[in-house]
């Protein structure tokens, strides 16, 4: 995780044990790396029907992959009707 955040292992450990705080930017980066909503990280709650994990996955796709994902989702939704 430290590598994905471009932070040191010691910094991540210090955050985890509460020895250091972090910026909002770092918190947002952790949210993306862990594919968790900020509500889940900060408050420990995940609303039912939470689509944020899907949104985070889609944001990580390049434009070419996004087109394929969109077509797959459309096909899946039509099949489920």
Protein Blocks (a to p, Z undefined) as FASTA:
>chain_A
ZZmnopafklmmmmmnopaccdfklmmmmmmmnopafklmmnopacehiaklmmmmmmmp
cfklmmmmmmmmmmmmmmmZZ
